[in-house]
Amino acid sequence: MAVTVTKLLKPLIPASVLSRCSNPASLLFNHKPSFRSSAAAKMATTSTSEADIKPTPSKVKIIDSHLHVWASPEECMEEAGVDGALIVQPINHKFDHSLVTSVLKKYPSKFVGCCLANPAEDGIGIKQLEQLILKDGFRAVRFNPYLWPSGQQMTNEVGKAMFSKAGELGVPVGFMCMKGLNLHISEIEELCTEFPSTTVLLDHLAFCKPPSNDEESLAFSNLLKLSRFPQVYVKFSALFRVSRMPFPYQDLSSPLSQVVSSFGANRVMWGSDFPYVVPECGYKGGREAASLIANEVPLSPSELEWIMGGTIMQLFQD
């Protein structure tokens, strides 16, 4: 398998990225976190004091809520002291989940998988989603609004059916709002209102940068208002994408402070966006940046533990 995976990975990732991880064929790392999804893990609302909430288990591991595996993260993760990860199906593989599926099947206690929703008009994506969850072991699904048929939204019949099915199966739905939260806020609000049992993950701070104009201020305000839905969680991920500053991205301290105040640290999770993070600041740098930003807020040790692993472990616990 190692030789085959290496052949698959090298054409798909720049040499500058692979050079940072010297063992690109390995998909296993040495730590052994118990990291699987439950049917419907619901956590405390923001009205609960953080001081009263303790992450479980007592020694919180570092879990990356967002990485891809067309390049292997193994050595980078070991160096950074990261114990586990949520693997997000890469867009360059589209609906071919075979590589991620093989990883999940071989290392079920090491990784949790997030598949990509297929919003084809014929509704085939609904059955595909069910198979990916029940047969192939995926535990989350990503909605990419830019894959929907032209002129249609995630709230169309197929979108609602898949969102409802995700809730029925107990798997979170991640939203990738790459072109801006304002374009999709009404869809997300409608889905959350109609299907309150479906957990939601907002990738990369919902792509909200520190506001510098009225439109960005509106987007960030919309993000904070989503905290009224107790099923919504925020990924503090891909920091290099949402910051206007170089490493360690300390202009994100105010946004993080406001997100934690609105959602609670137990609904916020760090993610690297590997391998894209590697040429930006390195995988280890991506983890260190989160801690440095948290110190600027400042967050309590308990809040930082939630963000760096407690939240996602609680969400995907056995």
BASEKE-570463 format. One record per atom (N, C-alpha, C, CB): residue in three letters; z, x, y. Coordinates in steps of 0.1 Angstrom, whole numbers, plus 5000, padded with zeros to 4 digits. Atoms other than C-alpha are relative to their C-alpha. Glycine has a CB too. Example, Ala and Ser with C-alpha at 12.3 -4.5 7.8 and 13.67 -1.06 7.14 Angstrom:
2
ALA500050094988
ALA507851234955
ALA500050095012
ALA501249905000
SER500049914989
SER507151374989
SER500849925011
SER498650045005
This chain:
318
MET500050084988
MET500050005000
MET500050095013
MET501249915000
ALA499949924988
ALA500850285024
ALA498750055005
ALA500950124998
VAL501349954996
VAL497350435024
VAL499249885006
VAL499350064988
THR500850124996
THR495750085027
THR500549965014
THR500249894991
VAL499550044987
VAL498049995057
VAL499650095011
VAL501549984999
THR500449914991
THR497250315074
THR498649995004
THR500250144995
LYS501450024997
LYS493550255072
LYS499849885008
LYS499249994987
LEU500150124992
LEU494049905086
LEU500550025014
LEU500849894993
LEU499349994987
LEU496250015115
LEU499250095009
LEU501450054998
LYS500549904990
LYS494450325129
LYS498849955008
LYS499550124992
PRO501150054991
PRO491250145141
PRO500549905010
PRO498949944992
LEU499650114992
LEU493349875158
LEU500950045011
LEU500649904992
ILE499049964990
ILE495750085179
ILE499650135006
ILE501450004994
PRO500449884994
PRO495050365204
PRO500850124994
PRO500250005015
ALA499449895006
ALA495850715192
ALA501350045008
ALA499150125000
SER498949974991
SER498250755222
SER501249924995
SER499749985014
VAL498950085005
VAL500350475207
VAL500550054986
VAL499749864999
LEU499749955013
LEU500250595171
LEU500750135000
LEU498850014991
SER499449875000
SER501250945181
SER501549995003
SER499450085011
ARG498650014998
ARG504650815192
ARG500849964988
ARG500349895011
CYS499350035013
CYS505450685157
CYS499250074989
CYS499949844998
SER500749915009
SER504550955132
SER499849954986
SER500750135000
ASN500250055014
ASN504750735101
ASN499449865001
ASN501449994993
PRO500550144997
PRO502350445108
PRO499749924988
PRO498750025006
ALA500350095012
ALA501950335072
ALA501349934995
ALA499650094988
SER498850075005
SER505650245067
SER500349885007
SER501250105001
LEU499650124994
LEU506749895073
LEU501549974998
LEU499149894995
LEU498650035003
LEU510349925061
LEU500850105008
LEU500250024985
PHE499149914994
PHE513250065080
PHE501349994993
PHE500249975015
ASN498949975010
ASN516550185065
ASN501149905001
ASN500550135003
HIS498950094999
HIS519049935079
HIS499749874992
HIS500349965015
LYS500250115009
LYS519549615059
LYS500749885007
LYS500550024986
PRO499450124994
PRO520349325083
PRO499749874992
PRO499649985014
SER500350135006
SER520748975068
SER499449925012
SER501349934994
PHE500750054988
PHE518148815091
PHE499049904995
PHE499450125008
ARG500950105004
ARG516648495079
ARG500349875008
ARG500149974985
SER499950124992
SER516048155094
SER500749894993
SER498649955005
SER499450125005
SER518147845089
SER499149885004
SER501449985005
ALA500950114997
ALA516647495091
ALA500249965015
ALA500449884992
ALA499850054986
ALA518147405126
ALA501350055006
ALA500049845000
ALA498849944994
ALA520547645142
ALA500149965015
ALA500050154999
LYS499950044987
LYS521747485174
LYS501350075006
LYS500149855001
MET498949934995
MET524047685197
MET500649925012
MET499650145004
ALA499250064990
ALA526547605224
ALA499149985013
ALA501250075003
THR500750024988
THR525147465257
THR500650095011
THR500049855005
THR499549914989
THR525547645290
THR501349965006
THR498950015011
SER498750044995
SER528647455298
SER501150074993
SER500249854998
THR498949925007
THR530547665272
THR500150135006
THR499650014985
SER499749874994
SER532247965286
SER499650114991
SER501550015003
GLU500449895008
GLU530748295274
GLU501250074994
GLU499250105008
ALA498849935005
ALA534348425270
ALA500549944988
ALA501050005011
ASP499550075011
ASP534948165244
ASP499050014988
ASP500249865003
ILE501049995011
ILE531848255223
ILE499950144995
ILE498649955005
LYS500149875006
LYS531748545200
LYS498850014991
LYS501350044992
PRO501149995009
PRO528548665183
PRO500450024986
PRO499050115005
THR499749985014
THR528448655146
THR498850074993
THR500349874992
PRO498749965005
PRO528748855125
PRO500750095010
PRO499850094987
SER499149934990
SER531549055142
SER499350125005
SER501350034994
LYS500749884995
LYS529449375144
LYS498649965002
LYS500250124990
VAL501350054997
VAL526349265162
VAL498950114999
VAL500049945014
LYS501149915001
LYS523149435152
LYS499049995012
LYS499249984987
ILE501050014990
ILE520349515176
ILE498749944994
ILE499750145007
ILE501150075006
ILE517449275169
ILE498949985011
ILE500449874994
ASP501150024991
ASP514049285186
ASP499349874998
ASP499050124997
SER500550145001
SER512848935193
SER498549995001
SER500649915010
HIS501550014997
HIS509149025199
HIS499350134998
HIS499849955014
LEU500949895002
LEU506949285183
LEU498949964990
LEU500850124993
HIS501250035008
HIS503649305165
HIS499950124989
HIS498749995008
VAL500049905010
VAL502749495133
VAL498650054996
VAL500749954988
TRP501349935004
TRP499149625134
TRP500250155002
TRP498849955009
ALA499549875000
ALA500949945142
ALA501549994995
ALA499950085014
SER498650015006
SER504250025123
SER501050045010
SER500150094988
PRO498949964991
PRO507450015143
PRO501150084994
PRO500649875006
GLU498849955008
GLU509650175116
GLU500750125007
GLU499550034987
GLU499349894995
GLU510250515130
GLU500549985015
GLU499050125000
CYS499650034987
CYS510350395166
CYS501349935000
CYS498949935008
MET498850085001
MET512950145157
MET501250074996
MET499849884991
GLU498949925005
GLU515150385138
GLU500550095012
GLU499650094988
GLU499649914989
GLU515150625168
GLU500749925011
GLU498750075006
ALA499450084990
ALA516050345191
ALA501349934996
ALA499149905005
GLY498850065006
GLY518850215168
GLY499849854999
GLY501250035009
VAL500350145002
VAL517149875163
VAL500049964986
VAL498749965007
ASP499850035014
ASP518049705131
ASP499149904994
ASP501449944999
GLY500850105006
GLY515649415127
GLY499049955011
GLY500849884994
ALA500950054990
ALA512849225144
ALA499349874996
ALA498950105001
LEU500850115002
LEU510948905148
LEU498550045002
LEU500349885010
ILE501449965000
ILE507248985140
ILE499249885005
ILE499550054987
VAL500950104994
VAL504848785162
VAL498650034995
VAL500149995015
GLN501449995004
GLN501348725147
GLN499250055012
GLN499549874995
PRO500849954989
PRO499048945169
PRO498749925002
PRO499650144997
ILE501150084996
ILE496248765187
ILE498750064994
ILE499949985015
ASN501349945005
ASN493649025175
ASN499849974985
ASN500150155002
HIS500250055014
HIS494248885139
HIS499849855000
HIS501150044991
LYS500250144998
LYS494048535152
LYS500849924989
LYS498649965001
PHE499350085010
PHE494748295123
PHE500050064986
PHE499349864999
ASP499949935013
ASP494448555095
ASP501450075000
ASP498950114999
HIS498649965001
HIS498148595087
HIS500350104988
HIS500949885000
SER499849935013
SER497648815056
SER500950125002
SER498750034994
LEU499349884998
LEU499049135070
LEU501549975002
LEU499550095012
VAL498650034998
VAL502248985084
VAL500649934988
VAL500149915013
THR499550075012
THR502648765053
THR500450114990
THR499049914995
SER499749905010
SER502549075031
SER501350075004
SER498950104999
VAL498749944995
VAL505349235052
VAL501249914997
VAL499950045015
LEU498950095002
LEU507548925051
LEU500349994985
LEU499649875006
LYS499750025015
LYS507148885013
LYS500750134994
LYS498749974993
LYS499549875006
LYS507949255006
LYS501450035006
LYS499150115003
TYR498749964994
TYR510949285030
TYR500649875007
TYR499850115011
PRO499550124994
PRO512348935035
PRO501350005007
PRO500149904989
SER498749994992
SER515749045047
SER499950105012
SER501150054990
LYS500149904989
LYS514349295072
LYS499349935012
LYS499250124995
PHE500950064989
PHE511849075092
PHE500149854999
PHE498650054999
VAL500350144999
VAL511448725104
VAL498649995006
VAL501149925008
GLY501450014995
GLY507848605111
GLY499849885009
GLY499150004988
CYS500450104991
CYS506348405139
CYS498549994998
CYS500450025015
CYS501450025002
CYS502948255130
CYS499349955013
CYS499749914988
LEU500850054988
LEU500148145154
LEU499549864997
LEU498950105004
ALA500550145002
ALA499447775158
ALA498549995001
ALA500749915009
ASN501550035000
ASN495847665151
ASN499849865006
ASN499350024986
PRO500150134993
PRO495147385176
PRO498649934998
PRO500350015014
ALA501450065002
ALA491647295161
ALA500149855000
ALA499550054987
GLU500150154998
GLU490646935169
GLU500149924987
GLU498849965007
ASP500050075013
ASP490346845132
ASP501449994994
ASP499150064990
GLY498650015004
GLY494146885128
GLY500350094988
GLY500249874996
ILE499749915011
ILE493847155101
ILE501250095002
ILE498750084997
GLY498949924997
GLY496447355119
GLY501349954996
GLY500050035015
ILE498750065005
ILE499147105109
ILE500350044986
ILE500049855002
LYS499749965014
LYS498747175072
LYS500150154999
LYS498849954992
GLN499949865000
GLN498247545079
GLN501450045004
GLN499050075009
LEU498749974995
LEU501547555098
LEU501049974988
LEU500449915012
GLU499150045011
GLU503347375069
GLU499950114989
GLU499749864995
GLN500149905010
GLN501947625044
GLN500650135004
GLN498550024996
LEU499449884995
LEU502847925065
LEU501550005000
LEU499450035014
ILE498650015000
ILE506347805068
ILE500649994986
ILE500549885009
LEU499450045013
LEU507047665033
LEU499650104989
LEU499649864996
LYS500449915011
LYS504947905012
LYS500050155004
LYS498549964997
ASP500249864996
ASP504448225032
ASP501350065007
ASP498950025009
GLY498749954995
GLY507948245047
GLY500150025015
GLY500350134993
PHE499849984986
PHE507348235084
PHE501149915005
PHE498649965008
ARG498950074995
ARG510248105105
ARG499949965014
ARG501350084997
ALA500250044986
ALA508748045139
ALA498549995002
ALA500650105011
VAL501550024997
VAL505347945154
VAL499850025015
VAL499549874995
ARG500449984986
ARG503648055186
ARG498949915005
ARG499650155003
PHE501150084993
PHE501747815209
PHE499450085011
PHE500649875005
ASN500849934990
ASN499047995228
ASN499149905007
ASN499250124994
PRO500750114994
PRO497747735253
PRO498550035002
PRO500649965013
TYR501449974997
TYR494547925258
TYR499150004987
TYR499950145005
LEU500750035012
LEU493547855222
LEU499649864998
LEU500750054988
TRP500350145001
TRP493447485227
TRP498549975005
TRP501049925009
PRO501450034996
PRO489947325230
PRO499949985015
PRO499549884993
SER500250014986
SER488547335265
SER500349865005
SER498550035003
GLY499750134994
GLY489947065287
GLY501249934994
GLY498949915000
GLN498950065006
GLN492846985264
GLN501350085002
GLN499749984985
GLN498749944998
GLN496547055266
GLN500850014988
GLN500749935011
MET499149995012
MET499347145242
MET500649864997
MET501050105003
THR499450135002
THR500446785246
THR499049904994
THR500649945013
ASN500950095006
ASN497346645229
ASN500549964986
ASN498650064999
GLU499550065013
GLU497646465195
GLU500350114990
GLU499049914994
VAL499849895009
VAL497346785175
VAL501250095004
VAL498850094999
GLY498949924995
GLY499746975197
GLY501449934998
GLY499950035015
LYS498750075003
LYS502446705195
LYS500350004985
LYS499949865006
ALA499850005015
ALA501946685157
ALA500650134996
ALA498749964993
MET499549875004
MET502447055153
MET501450035006
MET499150115005
PHE498749984994
PHE505447065177
PHE501049924993
PHE500049965015
SER499150085007
SER507046775159
SER500250054986
SER499449854999
LYS499949945013
LYS506346935125
LYS500950125000
LYS498650044995
ALA499149884999
ALA508047255137
ALA501449965000
ALA499650085013
GLY498650055000
GLY511147055145
GLY500549954987
GLY500149905011
GLU499750055013
GLU511046885112
GLU500350114990
GLU498849914995
LEU499849895009
LEU510747215094
LEU501150105005
LEU498850084999
GLY498949914995
GLY513547375116
GLY499550135005
GLY501050024989
VAL500549874995
VAL511347645131
VAL499849995015
VAL498750054993
PRO500350004986
PRO511247745168
PRO498650015004
PRO500850115007
VAL501349994994
VAL508147715189
VAL500050095012
VAL499449865004
GLY500149904989
GLY507348015212
GLY498849965009
GLY499950144995
PHE501150024991
PHE505247955243
PHE499650135007
PHE500449895010
MET500549894993
MET503048225257
MET499249955013
MET499050094991
CYS500650054987
CYS502348135294
CYS499450115008
CYS501149925008
MET500549884994
MET500348445302
MET499449985014
MET499050064991
LYS500650024987
LYS498548285331
LYS500949935010
LYS498749914998
GLY499150064991
GLY501648145347
GLY500749884995
GLY499449985013
LEU499250115004
LEU504447905339
LEU499649875007
LEU501550025002
ASN500350124993
ASN503347665366
ASN498849924994
ASN499650045014
LEU501150065006
LEU500147595347
LEU500449914988
LEU499050104995
HIS499650065013
HIS502147475316
HIS501349935000
HIS500050104989
ILE498750054999
ILE505447355329
ILE500149854996
ILE500650025013
SER499950145003
SER504646985326
SER499849984985
SER498949925008
GLU500250025014
GLU503447025290
GLU501350044992
GLU498850094995
ILE498849965006
ILE506547215280
ILE501149895002
ILE500550145005
GLU499050104997
GLU508846955297
GLU499749874992
GLU500049975015
GLU500450125008
GLU506946665280
GLU500450024985
GLU498549975002
LEU499749985015
LEU507246825245
LEU501550014998
LEU499350134996
CYS498549995002
CYS510946915250
CYS500749865001
CYS500650095010
THR499550144998
THR511646555262
THR499849914988
THR499549945013
GLU500450095011
GLU509746385234
GLU500650054986
GLU498549994999
PHE499649955013
PHE510946615206
PHE501250105002
PHE498850084993
PRO498949924997
PRO514446735214
PRO500650094989
PRO501149925006
SER499549935011
SER515146865179
SER499250134998
SER500049924988
THR500849885002
THR512447135182
THR500450115010
THR498549975003
THR499649884992
THR513747475194
THR498850075007
THR500850104991
VAL501049944992
VAL511747655221
VAL500450145004
VAL499749915012
LEU499849864995
LEU511348025228
LEU499050025011
LEU499850104988
LEU500949974989
LEU509848125262
LEU499750155000
LEU500649955013
ASP500449855001
ASP508048465257
ASP500050065014
ASP498750024993
HIS500149914988
HIS508548735283
HIS500449945013
HIS498550055001
LEU499550074988
LEU510648545308
LEU499049895005
LEU500250105011
ALA501050104997
ALA507848285307
ALA499050065010
ALA500649875006
PHE500949924991
PHE505748555325
PHE500349985014
PHE498649964997
CYS499550014987
CYS507848505356
CYS500450145006
CYS501149905002
LYS499749884994
LYS507848815378
LYS501149975011
LYS498850075007
PRO499150024989
PRO510548865405
PRO499349945011
PRO500750135004
PRO500950074990
PRO509348615431
PRO499850085013
PRO500749875004
SER500449944987
SER507448755461
SER499249905008
SER499250134997
ASN500750104992
ASN505748435473
ASN500449864995
ASN498450024999
ASP499550145003
ASP506148055472
ASP499649964985
ASP499449905010
GLU500450045013
GLU504148015440
GLU500950064989
GLU498550044997
GLU499149935010
GLU506248275421
GLU501449945001
GLU499950155003
SER498650064999
SER509448125435
SER500049864993
SER500349985015
LEU500050135007
LEU508347785422
LEU500050024984
LEU498749925004
ALA500149975015
ALA507547935387
ALA501450044995
ALA499050114997
PHE498749955005
PHE510948105385
PHE501049885001
PHE500550115009
SER499250124999
SER512647785397
SER499849914988
SER499849925013
ASN500350085011
ASN510847595370
ASN500650054987
ASN498549984998
LEU499449945012
LEU512047845344
LEU501449975000
LEU499850155001
LEU498650025000
LEU515647805355
LEU500349854996
LEU500650045013
LYS499850145002
LYS515347425354
LYS499849964985
LYS499049925009
LEU500250035014
LEU514247435318
LEU501350024992
LEU498950094994
SER498749995006
SER517847525310
SER500749874997
SER500950095008
ARG499450135003
ARG518647155311
ARG499749954986
ARG499449905011
PHE500350035014
PHE516947135277
PHE500850094991
PHE498550004997
PRO499249905008
PRO519547275253
PRO499350074989
PRO501249924994
GLN500849935010
GLN516847365228
GLN499250125005
GLN499149904993
VAL500849904995
VAL515247615251
VAL500750135001
VAL499549965014
TYR499549864999
TYR515747995248
TYR499050085007
TYR500350054985
VAL500849914992
VAL514448275269
VAL499950144994
VAL500450015015
LYS500149865004
LYS513048605257
LYS500050095012
LYS498750024991
PHE500049894990
PHE513948895280
PHE499350114994
PHE501550045005
SER500849915008
SER511049075266
SER498850055008
SER499549934987
ALA501149954993
ALA508049285276
ALA500350035014
ALA498749914999
LEU499549984987
LEU509949405306
LEU498950075009
LEU501250095000
PHE501049934992
PHE507049625317
PHE498949905005
PHE499350114992
ARG501050104996
ARG504849315320
ARG500549925012
ARG499749914989
VAL499550094990
VAL507149115343
VAL500650085012
VAL501049914994
SER499449934989
SER508549395365
SER498950055009
SER500850124994
ARG500949944990
ARG506949525397
ARG500350155001
ARG500149935013
MET499649864998
MET508649865393
MET499850084987
MET501550005004
PRO500149925013
PRO508350155368
PRO501350004993
PRO499650145004
PHE498749985008
PHE510950225341
PHE501150055009
PHE499850094988
PRO499550105010
PRO513750125340
PRO499949855005
PRO501450034997
TYR500350144996
TYR512449805357
TYR501249935006
TYR499549924987
GLN498750054995
GLN515549745377
GLN499949885010
GLN500850115006
ASP500250124992
ASP513949475399
ASP500349874992
ASP498650005006
LEU499850115009
LEU514649255369
LEU501549964999
LEU499450024986
SER498550025001
SER518449265374
SER500349865006
SER500850115007
SER499750134994
SER518448965397
SER499449884992
SER499449995014
PRO500550115009
PRO516148745375
PRO500849994987
PRO498650034996
LEU499250015012
LEU518248835344
LEU501349935004
LEU500250144994
SER498750064996
SER521448745363
SER499949855001
SER500550065013
GLN500250144998
GLN520048405372
GLN499749934987
GLN498849985010
VAL500350065013
VAL518648335338
VAL501349994991
VAL499050094992
VAL498750015008
VAL522048415321
VAL500949905007
VAL500650145000
SER499150104994
SER523848205347
SER499549864997
SER500050025015
SER500550145003
SER521547905340
SER500049974985
SER498649995005
PHE500150035015
PHE521047935302
PHE501250044992
PHE498850074995
GLY498949935008
GLY524048145291
GLY499450114992
GLY500649894990
ALA500549895007
ALA523648475274
ALA499749974986
ALA501050125000
ASN500250045014
ASN523748305240
ASN498749924999
ASN501149914995
ARG501450065001
ARG520248155248
ARG499050105006
ARG500049865008
VAL500949894995
VAL518648485260
VAL500050114989
VAL500550055013
MET500249895010
MET517248755237
MET499050115004
MET499549944986
TRP500949894996
TRP515749095242
TRP498950024990
TRP500950135001
GLY501149965008
GLY512349195229
GLY499250115006
GLY499149874997
SER500749884995
SER510149505231
SER498649975004
SER500150104990
ASP501550015000
ASP506549375228
ASP499350124995
ASP499649965014
PHE500749895007
PHE505749665205
PHE498749954994
PHE501050064989
PRO500149864996
PRO503349835203
PRO499650035015
PRO499050084992
TYR500449994986
TYR502349765239
TYR501050085009
TYR499749865007
VAL499049934992
VAL505649905252
VAL499950154998
VAL501449954995
VAL499949865003
VAL505050245236
VAL499350095011
VAL499350034987
PRO500649924990
PRO502550385262
PRO500749985014
PRO498549985001
GLU499350034988
GLU504650225290
GLU501250085002
GLU500349855001
CYS498849934999
CYS508050375284
CYS500650044987
CYS501049915007
GLY499549975014
GLY508350425246
GLY500849894995
GLY500750135000
TYR499250115006
TYR510050195222
TYR501550025004
TYR499850004985
LYS498649984997
LYS513450355228
LYS500349975015
LYS500450154997
GLY499850034986
GLY512950325265
GLY500049855003
GLY498850065008
GLY500050154998
GLY512249955262
GLY501449944997
GLY499049944991
ARG498650055003
ARG515649905246
ARG501050055010
ARG500450054986
GLU499049954990
GLU517450135270
GLU499949935014
GLU499750155002
ALA500250074987
ALA515849955300
ALA500849875000
ALA498549975002
ALA499350135000
ALA517449625289
ALA501550035003
ALA499949934986
SER498649974998
SER520949785288
SER500250055015
SER500450114990
LEU499849964986
LEU520449955322
LEU499949895010
LEU498950115003
ILE500150114991
ILE519349635338
ILE501249914999
ILE498749914996
ALA498850085002
ALA522249455322
ALA501250065008
ALA500449994985
ASN498949934993
ASN524649715337
ASN499949975015
ASN499950154998
GLU500250024985
GLU523149645372
GLU500449865004
GLU498550025003
VAL499750144996
VAL523849265370
VAL501449985006
VAL499949924987
PRO499849955014
PRO526549345356
PRO500349894990
PRO501150115000
LEU499750095011
LEU526849165323
LEU501350054993
LEU498949974990
SER498949965008
SER529949165302
SER499550064986
SER501049884997
PRO500549955014
PRO529849355268
PRO499749894991
PRO501150084994
SER500350125009
SER529949015250
SER498649945004
SER501149905002
GLU501350064996
GLU526948885271
GLU498950104995
GLU500049985015
LEU501049915004
LEU525049205264
LEU499750004984
LEU500350145004
GLU500150015015
GLU525749175226
GLU499249884996
GLU501449994994
TRP500950125002
TRP524248825227
TRP498650035002
TRP500549885008
ILE501449984996
ILE521148935244
ILE499350104991
ILE499950055014
MET500649895008
MET520549245223
MET500049974985
MET500850135002
GLY500150035014
GLY520949075189
GLY500849874996
GLY500650114992
GLY499250115004
GLY523648805188
GLY499249875000
GLY501249995008
THR500750124999
THR521348525200
THR499049984989
THR499349995014
ILE501150025010
ILE518448585177
ILE500649994985
ILE499050115001
MET499450015013
MET520748645147
MET500649864997
MET501150114998
GLN499550135001
GLN522448315154
GLN498949904997
GLN500849965012
LEU501150105001
LEU519148135157
LEU499450014986
LEU499050035010
PHE500749985013
PHE517748285124
PHE501050044989
PHE499050105002
GLN499049975010
GLN520948305104
GLN499749934987
GLN501449975005
ASP500150075013
ASP521148215067
ASP500849875001
ASP500650094989
